[in-house]
């Protein structure tokens, strides 16, 4: 047996383990973080499977090849709904009256990034109705001051722990508030946005702590469940946006959608991977915009980088009377509700 065969067998075992571990029901950050690189693991599985079969056909290699093939199928099943090969969940608007259109830019600026001008220029050029900036400290608050002339309504919560947020709105706000749902240093935004016709849209801006080795996913999971329940209990036009520190295909995000009933515009369109901006081979979708069935999708785009480790993302929506008829919102099962309760109890 050659060293190459041994190396490929070792890599095969690691890739199969990386695929299987997230099946375990646990809040361990190391395990939950394996939800993120499913595309990268799938590519590595395909390459390792081909390489191993080329250099060895012994019993161990064949067993590992079968295990890798099964793992590859599993990874592809997670990713496939977020490609053009799948059906869209949020339907596209064919036309939209100006008064019904609502646009939003979401950007995790990276607190240590001091390329303020790039972010300011991007927002100015795109001129969305709403702007949500995350990881903003007092330096970012000061640098974004020119936006106040363009956006008369704002909520500013600068912090130096990478969880500050700045929110700017061209439209009037009703009852804006900063909340600390689970941790006293991790804020979230809740407000109503008043559209030109007087209708209101509830908006939640989130940035929960990420899971990573040594850091449980429980606070993130529970925060998403809490917001999902709030959305379900107050039906009406709703948007949830932000860096959720979770990928679109994870069980947590799927649970969030089931409980909230919100739509994901990436389904059937693409990954729109926003992180990591500087590492092309290690990217996944961390920044999200979910919305209720009251909206059709006008446009969604990942924007050019501005020096952050996240790309900005922009979405334009159309509030249309026919929207709920054209699209089906996710529905929660009894098991989903049990899982949601368990997620909250895990934090308690």
C-alpha positions in Angstrom: 0.0 0.0 0.0 1.5 3.4 -1.0 1.7 6.5 1.0 -0.7 8.2 -1.5 -3.3 5.5 -0.8 -2.9 5.9 2.9 -3.2 9.6 2.6 -6.3 9.5 0.5 -7.9 6.9 2.8 -7.2 9.2 5.8 -8.7 12.2 4.0 -11.7 10.1 3.0 -12.3 9.2 6.6 -12.1 12.8 7.7 -14.5 14.0 5.0 -17.0 11.3 5.8 -16.8 12.2 9.5 -17.3 15.9 8.6 -20.4 15.0 6.8 -21.8 12.7 9.5 -21.1 14.8 12.6 -23.7 17.5 11.9 -26.3 14.8 12.0 -25.8 14.6 15.7 -28.2 16.7 17.7 -25.8 18.9 19.7 -25.0 22.5 20.3 -21.2 22.0 20.2 -19.7 24.8 18.1 -17.2 22.5 16.4 -20.0 20.2 15.1 -22.4 23.0 14.2 -19.7 24.9 12.3 -19.5 21.9 9.9 -22.8 23.0 8.5 -21.1 25.9 6.8 -18.6 24.4 4.3 -21.0 21.8 2.7 -20.1 22.9 -0.8 -16.4 22.7 -0.1 -16.7 19.3 1.5 -18.8 18.1 -1.5 -16.0 19.2 -3.9 -13.4 17.5 -1.7 -15.4 14.3 -1.5 -15.7 14.1 -5.3 -12.0 14.8 -5.8 -10.9 12.3 -3.1 -13.4 9.6 -4.3 -12.0 9.9 -7.9 -8.4 9.9 -6.7 -8.8 6.9 -4.3 -10.4 4.7 -7.0 -7.6 5.6 -9.4 -4.8 4.4 -7.1 -6.4 1.6 -5.1 -9.2 -1.0 -5.3 -8.6 -2.9 -2.1 -11.4 -3.6 0.4 -10.7 -0.6 2.6 -10.6 1.7 -0.4 -13.8 0.4 -1.8 -15.6 0.7 1.5 -14.4 4.2 1.9 -15.4 5.0 -1.7 -19.0 3.8 -0.9 -19.0 5.9 2.2 -17.8 9.0 0.3 -20.4 8.4 -2.4 -23.1 8.4 0.2 -21.7 11.5 1.9 -21.5 13.3 -1.4 -25.1 12.6 -2.1 -26.0 13.9 1.3 -24.0 17.1 0.8 -25.5 17.7 -2.6 -29.0 17.3 -1.2 -28.4 20.2 1.2 -27.0 22.5 -1.5 -29.2 21.6 -4.5 -32.3 23.7 -3.3 -30.0 26.8 -3.5 -29.2 26.4 -7.2 -31.2 27.2 -10.3 -31.9 23.5 -10.7 -34.5 23.8 -7.9 -37.9 25.5 -7.8 -38.0 29.1 -6.5 -39.6 29.6 -3.1 -40.1 33.4 -3.4 -41.6 34.3 -6.8 -40.4 37.1 -9.0 -42.4 40.3 -9.5 -43.1 41.0 -13.2 -43.9 44.7 -12.5 -44.1 46.9 -9.4 -45.5 50.3 -8.8 -43.0 52.7 -7.2 -45.0 53.1 -4.1 -45.0 49.3 -3.6 -41.2 48.9 -3.9 -38.9 48.5 -0.9 -35.2 48.0 -1.2 -32.6 47.0 1.4 -28.8 46.7 1.7 -27.3 44.5 4.4 -23.6 44.7 5.1 -21.4 43.3 7.9 -18.7 46.0 7.6 -16.0 44.1 9.7 -15.4 46.3 12.7 -11.6 46.6 12.1 -12.2 47.6 8.4 -11.5 51.3 8.2 -12.3 51.7 4.5 -15.3 53.8 5.4 -15.4 55.6 2.0 -16.0 52.4 0.1 -19.1 51.5 2.2 -20.4 55.0 2.1 -20.0 55.2 -1.7 -21.7 51.9 -2.2 -24.8 52.9 -0.1 -24.9 56.3 -1.8 -24.7 54.8 -5.3 -27.3 52.0 -4.6 -29.6 54.4 -2.7 -31.7 51.7 -1.1 -34.7 52.6 1.1 -33.2 50.8 4.1 -29.6 50.2 5.2 -28.5 47.7 7.8 -24.8 47.9 8.8 -23.4 45.4 11.3 -20.2 45.2 13.4 -20.3 49.0 13.7 -18.4 50.8 16.4 -18.2 54.5 17.2 -15.8 55.0 14.3 -18.2 53.6 11.9 -21.0 55.7 13.4 -19.1 58.8 12.9 -18.0 57.9 9.3 -21.6 57.1 8.3 -22.8 60.5 9.5 -23.3 61.8 5.9 -26.1 59.2 5.5 -28.2 61.1 8.0 -28.9 63.7 5.3 -30.2 61.0 3.0 -31.9 58.9 5.6 -33.7 61.0 8.1 -34.8 58.1 10.2 -32.2 55.9 12.0 -31.4 53.6 14.9 -27.8 53.6 16.0 -26.3 51.1 18.5 -22.5 51.3 18.1 -20.5 48.9 20.1 -16.8 47.9 20.3 -17.4 44.1 20.7 -18.2 43.5 16.9 -22.0 43.4 17.6 -22.9 47.1 17.0 -25.5 48.0 14.4 -26.5 51.0 12.5 -29.9 51.2 10.7 -30.9 54.0 8.3 -34.3 54.4 6.7 -35.6 56.8 4.0 -39.1 55.9 5.2 -40.7 56.7 8.5 -40.2 54.3 11.4 -42.7 53.4 14.1 -41.7 52.1 17.5 -38.0 51.4 16.7 -36.2 49.6 19.5 -32.9 47.9 20.3 -33.3 44.7 22.2 -31.0 42.3 23.9 -32.9 39.0 23.5 -30.5 36.6 25.2 -27.1 38.2 25.8 -26.7 41.7 27.2 -24.0 42.6 24.7 -25.6 41.3 21.5 -28.3 43.7 20.3 -31.0 43.2 17.7 -33.3 45.7 16.0 -37.1 45.6 15.8 -39.1 48.4 14.1 -42.0 49.1 11.8 -41.3 50.7 8.5 -44.2 52.9 7.1 -44.6 52.6 3.4 -45.8 55.5 1.2 -49.4 54.2 1.3 -49.4 54.1 5.1 -49.1 50.4 5.4 -46.4 49.1 7.8 -43.8 46.4 7.5 -42.2 44.9 10.5 -38.5 44.5 10.3 -36.0 42.6 12.5 -32.3 43.2 12.2 -30.2 40.4 13.7 -26.5 39.5 14.3 -26.3 36.6 16.8 -23.0 35.1 17.9 -21.6 32.4 15.7 -20.9 28.8 16.7 -17.2 27.8 16.5 -15.0 25.4 18.4 -15.5 26.1 22.1 -18.5 28.2 21.5 -22.0 26.7 21.6 -24.6 27.4 18.9 -27.4 27.5 21.5 -27.7 31.3 21.9 -27.8 31.8 18.1 -30.3 29.0 17.6 -32.6 30.3 20.4 -32.4 33.9 19.2 -33.6 32.8 15.7 -36.4 30.8 17.3 -37.5 33.7 19.5 -37.7 36.0 16.5 -39.4 33.3 14.4 -42.1 32.9 17.0 -42.7 36.7 17.2 -43.1 36.7 13.4 -45.6 33.9 13.5 -47.6 35.5 16.3 -48.0 38.8 14.5 -48.9 37.9 10.9 -48.4 40.7 8.3 -45.7 42.1 6.0 -42.4 41.2 7.7 -38.7 41.2 6.9 -35.9 39.6 8.8 -32.4 40.6 7.7 -28.8 40.4 8.9 -25.7 38.3 9.4 -27.3 35.3 11.1 -24.0 33.5 11.4 -25.8 30.5 9.9 -26.0 29.1 6.4 -29.2 28.8 4.4 -29.3 25.0 4.4 -28.7 24.4 8.1 -31.4 22.7 10.3 -31.5 25.9 12.4 -32.3 28.2 9.5 -34.8 25.6 8.2 -36.4 25.6 11.6 -36.5 29.4 11.6 -38.3 29.4 8.3 -40.8 26.7 9.3 -41.7 28.5 12.6 -41.8 32.1 11.0 -43.3 31.1 7.7 -40.9 33.5 5.9 -39.6 32.9 2.4 -35.9 32.6 1.3 -35.3 34.3 -2.1 -32.1 32.2 -2.6 -34.0 29.0 -3.1 -34.0 28.2 -6.7 -31.7 31.1 -7.6 -28.2 30.5 -6.1 -26.1 30.5 -3.0 -25.3 34.3 -2.9 -22.4 33.4 -0.7 -21.4 36.5 1.3 -18.5 35.3 3.5 -15.5 35.1 3.3 -15.0 37.9 0.8 -11.2 37.4 0.6 -11.2 33.6 0.4 -12.9 32.6 -2.9 -12.7 28.9 -2.2 -14.1 29.2 1.3 -17.4 31.0 0.9 -20.9 30.4 2.2 -24.2 32.4 2.6 -24.2 34.0 6.1 -26.0 37.2 5.3 -29.8 36.8 4.8 -33.0 38.6 3.9 -36.1 36.6 4.6 -39.6 38.1 4.0 -43.2 37.1 4.3 -45.5 36.0 1.5 -46.9 39.5 1.2 -43.9 40.4 -1.0 -42.6 39.3 -4.4 -38.9 39.5 -5.2 -37.9 42.3 -7.5 -34.1 41.9 -7.4 -31.4 40.2 -5.3 -27.7 40.7 -5.8 -24.4 40.2 -4.0 -22.6 43.5 -4.3 -18.8 44.2 -4.7 -16.6 44.0 -1.6 -15.9 47.1 0.4 -12.9 45.9 2.4 -14.9 43.7 4.8 -14.8 39.9 5.1 -18.4 40.0 4.1 -19.9 41.1 0.7 -22.9 43.4 0.9 -26.2 42.0 -0.3 -29.2 43.9 -1.7 -32.8 42.9 -2.1 -35.7 44.8 -3.6 -39.2 43.7 -2.8 -42.6 44.4 -4.2 -45.6 44.5 -1.9 -48.3 43.0 -4.1 -51.9 41.9 -3.3 -51.5 38.8 -5.4 -48.2 37.7 -3.7 -49.8 35.4 -1.1 -51.6 33.6 -3.9 -48.6 33.0 -6.0 -46.3 31.6 -3.4 -46.6 29.1 -0.5 -45.0 29.9 2.8 -43.3 27.2 4.9 -45.4 25.5 7.5 -44.2 24.2 10.9 -44.9 20.6 12.0 -45.4 19.4 15.5 -41.8 18.2 15.5 -40.6 21.7 14.4 -42.4 23.2 17.4 -40.8 20.7 19.7 -37.4 21.5 18.3 -38.0 25.2 18.7 -39.0 24.7 22.4 -35.9 22.6 22.9 -33.7 25.3 21.3 -35.0 27.9 23.8 -34.7 25.5 26.8 -31.1 24.7 25.8 -30.2 28.3 26.6 -32.1 28.4 29.9 
